[in-house]
């Protein structure tokens, strides 16, 4: 995965590839003894869409949660723009650069769509109500601003979460199963949003069971085939 062109310094991996994100020999073993990741290495360029595939238990979510700083690795390292994200200044720089959306929507059922987005964005940088309304309209939820999320379908709750992609402007998106519960129209819209983000230089790392074979811009790695 070739070259990073950015103001941030690229990291040259062992295979000579320049990358904005470099995963080196990453291993994760749980207390039960289950080894979710075994020596995984990969290089991701700026502006690339990188999809992690594989069956349940292949380590997709474990890798994304390590990337998001939600769990430690047993061994190995991850670099962003030449700095390790597992500690020190590099970790803080990575946190400021990352937008992570997990498999769970992370919306609170008792809050409205607007309240959820205001609260989630305030953890990083507050946004205006007008920006939230525009983001909800963009994901097909115009008129749902004041609806409690408990009254929404699973797909609508997913779209509330995905509205954050239009509100929090980060150079890297890490998305765990973002297409879950979406109808065909919403899937196509999200695909186009991801492609447009990458076209502007954004980097996307995602897991999915949704086929992306029709998108030639996506690089795919089947973790189930990684020794």
Phi, psi and omega per residue, in radians:
X1 nan 2.012 -2.613
X2 -1.321 -1.832 -2.815
X3 -1.987 2.513 3.064
X4 -1.720 2.216 3.077
X5 -2.063 1.722 -3.056
X6 -2.755 2.879 3.042
X7 -1.179 -0.423 3.044
X8 -1.311 2.547 3.128
X9 -1.225 2.398 3.063
X10 -1.389 2.754 3.104
X11 -1.933 2.202 -3.121
X12 -1.628 2.036 -3.115
X13 -1.333 3.135 -3.102
X14 -1.128 -0.389 3.135
X15 -1.608 0.141 3.095
X16 1.453 0.155 -3.106
X17 -1.562 2.314 3.028
X18 -1.431 2.305 -3.064
X19 -2.471 2.707 2.999
X20 -1.543 -0.536 3.041
X21 -2.171 2.218 3.135
X22 -2.240 2.054 3.063
X23 -1.762 2.184 -3.015
X24 -2.178 1.903 2.992
X25 0.959 0.792 -3.051
X26 -1.369 2.294 3.136
X27 -2.281 2.431 3.066
X28 -2.409 2.106 3.096
X29 -2.148 2.246 -3.130
X30 -1.484 2.888 -3.101
X31 -1.040 -0.480 3.117
X32 -1.211 -0.226 -3.063
X33 1.724 -0.143 3.134
X34 -1.237 2.236 3.131
X35 -1.723 1.811 -3.084
X36 -1.349 -0.611 -3.131
X37 -2.314 2.392 -3.122
X38 -2.331 1.727 3.050
X39 1.046 0.744 -3.121
X40 -1.398 2.241 3.064
X41 -2.271 2.399 3.078
X42 -2.775 2.763 -3.126
X43 -2.179 2.333 -3.107
X44 -2.239 2.238 3.138
X45 -1.442 2.777 2.918
X46 -1.111 2.395 3.139
X47 1.430 0.179 -3.110
X48 -1.768 2.582 2.983
X49 -1.849 2.015 -3.037
X50 -2.090 2.015 -3.081
X51 -1.822 2.203 3.051
X52 -1.652 2.109 -3.107
X53 -1.989 3.059 3.076
X54 2.343 2.839 -3.135
X55 -1.234 2.944 3.035
X56 -0.981 2.357 -3.135
X57 1.596 0.006 -3.129
X58 -1.338 -0.266 3.099
X59 1.853 0.161 -3.089
X60 -1.048 -0.959 -3.101
X61 -1.179 -0.614 3.093
X62 -1.037 -0.765 3.140
X63 -1.122 -0.750 3.135
X64 -1.158 -0.655 3.130
X65 -1.201 -0.576 3.031
X66 -1.177 -0.761 3.078
X67 -1.004 -0.697 -3.101
X68 -1.379 -0.073 -3.132
X69 1.375 0.317 -3.094
X70 -1.606 -0.206 3.063
X71 -2.682 2.672 -3.135
X72 -1.485 2.721 2.981
X73 -1.550 2.689 3.055
X74 -1.372 -0.587 -3.119
X75 -2.786 2.853 3.129
X76 1.674 -3.061 -3.087
X77 -2.622 2.800 3.046
X78 -2.314 2.294 3.115
X79 -2.023 2.435 2.997
X80 -2.124 2.111 -3.111
X81 0.892 0.693 3.031
X82 1.530 -0.026 -3.137
X83 -2.067 2.465 3.075
X84 -1.138 2.364 3.114
X85 -1.628 0.011 -3.046
X86 -1.575 0.112 3.086
X87 3.045 2.813 3.041
X88 1.254 -2.736 -3.074
X89 -1.096 -0.571 3.137
X90 -1.106 -0.600 3.129
X91 -1.141 -0.764 -3.134
X92 -1.183 -0.708 3.099
X93 -1.062 -0.743 3.111
X94 -1.109 -0.750 -3.134
X95 -1.047 -0.684 -3.141
X96 -1.250 -0.371 -3.068
X97 -1.650 -0.173 -2.903
X98 -1.876 2.373 2.891
X99 -2.050 2.000 -3.098
X100 -1.909 2.242 2.986
X101 -2.098 2.043 -3.090
X102 -1.436 3.075 3.133
X103 -1.078 -0.701 3.010
X104 -1.324 2.555 -3.058
X105 -1.223 -0.436 -3.135
X106 1.151 0.344 3.030
X107 -1.660 2.510 3.141
X108 -1.554 2.231 -3.014
X109 -1.092 -0.556 -3.065
X110 -1.418 -0.249 -3.136
X111 -1.635 2.684 3.057
X112 -1.299 2.971 3.089
X113 -1.020 -0.807 -3.141
X114 -1.113 -0.746 -3.131
X115 -1.114 -0.711 3.110
X116 -1.045 -0.835 -3.086
X117 -1.211 -0.657 3.097
X118 -1.087 -0.750 -3.125
X119 -1.184 -0.793 -3.116
X120 -1.122 -0.728 -3.128
X121 -1.249 -0.572 -3.126
X122 -1.107 -0.394 3.086
X123 -1.133 -0.365 -3.112
X124 -2.084 -1.104 3.127
X125 -2.661 2.083 -3.093
X126 -1.054 2.618 3.098
X127 -2.194 2.810 -3.106
X128 -1.408 2.722 3.048
X129 -0.991 -0.655 -3.130
X130 -1.090 -0.684 3.108
X131 -1.143 -0.672 3.109
X132 -1.137 -0.755 3.126
X133 -1.067 -0.749 3.133
X134 -1.114 -0.708 3.141
X135 -1.140 -0.723 3.113
X136 -1.153 -0.684 3.091
X137 -1.093 -0.662 -3.104
X138 -1.159 -0.461 3.112
X139 -1.741 0.261 3.052
X140 1.445 0.402 -3.105
X141 -2.080 0.544 3.023
X142 -1.049 2.300 -3.110
X143 1.615 -0.131 3.139
X144 -1.756 0.153 -3.043
X145 -0.960 -0.688 -3.037
X146 -1.804 0.228 -3.138
X147 -1.542 2.199 3.056
X148 -1.044 2.437 -3.054
X149 -1.149 -0.360 3.096
X150 -1.151 -0.327 3.129
X151 -1.601 0.037 -3.096
X152 -1.746 2.729 3.032
X153 -1.277 2.952 3.113
X154 -1.062 -0.686 3.132
X155 -1.163 -0.668 3.102
X156 -1.185 -0.688 3.077
X157 -1.107 -0.665 3.076
X158 -1.074 -0.703 -3.127
X159 -1.206 -0.567 3.021
X160 -1.046 -0.812 3.127
X161 -1.087 -0.735 -3.109
X162 -1.189 -0.358 3.081
X163 -1.068 -0.389 3.088
X164 -1.059 -0.492 3.128
X165 -1.105 -0.370 3.131
X166 -1.693 -0.079 -3.054
X167 -1.985 -0.579 -3.086
X168 -1.884 1.893 -2.968
X169 -1.594 1.654 -3.121
X170 -2.092 2.641 -3.126
X171 -1.381 -0.227 -3.121
X172 -2.282 2.251 3.005
X173 -1.901 2.276 3.000
X174 -2.059 1.994 -2.943
X175 -2.182 2.121 3.137
X176 -1.755 1.891 3.131
X177 0.908 0.991 -3.072
X178 -1.202 -0.331 -3.087
X179 -1.525 -0.046 -3.104
X180 -1.013 2.303 3.024
X181 1.270 0.068 3.139
X182 -1.505 2.525 3.030
X183 -1.378 3.045 -3.018
X184 -1.060 -0.699 -3.137
X185 -1.127 -0.728 3.138
X186 -1.202 -0.619 3.077
X187 -1.074 -0.825 -3.136
X188 -1.095 -0.702 3.142
X189 -1.125 -0.714 3.129
X190 -1.192 -0.705 3.067
X191 -0.980 -0.810 -3.124
X192 -1.163 -0.621 3.104
X193 -1.142 -0.740 3.120
X194 -1.114 -0.755 3.119
X195 -1.089 -0.740 -3.136
X196 -1.147 -0.674 3.113
X197 -1.094 -0.771 3.118
X198 -1.142 -0.620 3.128
X199 -1.095 -0.472 3.116
X200 -1.567 0.079 3.123
X201 1.788 0.009 3.093
X202 -1.262 2.621 -3.132
X203 -1.948 2.324 -3.094
X204 -2.172 2.225 2.983
X205 -2.083 2.158 -3.078
X206 -2.475 2.755 2.950
X207 -1.970 2.594 3.139
X208 -2.879 2.610 2.907
X209 -1.743 -0.064 3.106
X210 -1.403 2.294 -3.108
X211 -1.191 2.273 3.069
X212 -2.012 0.306 -3.080
X213 -1.070 -0.428 -3.119
X214 -1.400 -0.091 3.133
X215 -1.870 1.791 -3.050
X216 -1.177 -0.312 -3.093
X217 -1.358 -0.149 -3.043
X218 -1.664 2.246 2.966
X219 -1.618 2.463 -3.052
X220 -2.225 2.464 3.061
X221 -2.293 2.147 3.082
X222 -1.548 1.812 -3.127
X223 -1.111 -0.411 3.107
X224 -1.174 -0.277 -3.141
X225 -1.804 -0.039 -3.137
X226 -1.480 2.151 -3.114
X227 -1.259 nan nan
